[in-house]
Amino acid sequence: MASVGATCPAPDAYWFADYLADLDVLLDQLAPDQPVDLVGHSMGGNVAMMYGGVRPQRIRRLVNLEGFGLPATRPAQAPERYAKWMDEIKALHRGEMDLKPYDSIDAVARRLMKTNPRLPQHKAHWLAQHWAAPDALGRWQILGDAAHKVVSAHLYQVEEALAIYRHISAPVLSVTASDDSLSQWWKGRFTLDEYHERLQAVPTLQHAVIQDAAHMLHHDQPEALARAIESFLGQR
């Protein structure tokens, strides 16, 4: 048992179940006596969906912003996946997976604009100041953990996800962008049609599409997204 006040070592990988447990403890602190409205984007949307099925009594309404989940896997992929997980942990400890530093805040902003061409310069600069910070040498370091880049040792199980979706008791709003991010990322291995097919397992579901937006739809069209969320949350 660790002594009180001991410093925990930095993780060398993350497990999806830990995200659910972290959210559970956070909600215990913020809203212990009432169900909450939960909004999640991308991986956060996937976390929100899974949590909504594991702790259905804790959620009043759930908004999933492009939290697609992952392509289906096969048991035969397990040996290669475990080997890759171990190899990437070794690479992490060798510093080979460190997040790239940037020479200036402007360089960080340009990096954000490269990822999202719709992002205007003034907004990219504002985001950059919250996404990175200067180190002792004046280089701008991304405020993230390289261990998040390590592949999960566990294969994504679609049937497990669907079983959890079926336990969601809250109304769910699935919001997607007009640009099809899944086609760009997975090249046919996982499609938007497959994602919508999976959502049929959710008992109470609504859909919304934000026009002229890509995966970072909250950056591209914040007003339109806010209206869609407010309308959903305000429904009786």
Number of C-alpha atoms within 10 A of each C-alpha: 3 7 6 6 6 7 8 7 6 8 11 16 19 15 12 13 11 10 16 19 12 11 14 15 11 12 16 13 10 10 11 13 10 12 16 17 12 19 18 17 20 16 18 17 23 21 21 25 29 25 24 27 22 17 16 19 14 23 21 17 22 26 27 24 27 24 22 26 20 18 17 13 12 9 8 8 10 14 10 10 16 16 11 16 17 16 13 20 20 15 14 18 12 10 11 12 18 16 15 10 17 19 13 17 22 16 15 24 24 18 14 20 17 11 10 18 12 17 18 14 15 10 13 22 20 12 16 22 17 10 18 20 18 17 10 6 7 12 16 23 19 20 13 11 14 18 19 14 16 20 19 17 18 12 17 15 15 15 11 10 17 17 15 20 23 17 18 25 20 23 19 26 21 21 22 25 22 15 16 14 18 20 13 10 11 12 10 11 12 17 20 15 10 13 17 13 10 17 20 13 17 21 14 14 15 13 14 16 17 19 15 12 21 21 20 20 25 17 18 21 17 14 11 14 23 12 11 18 17 10 10 18 18 8 7 4
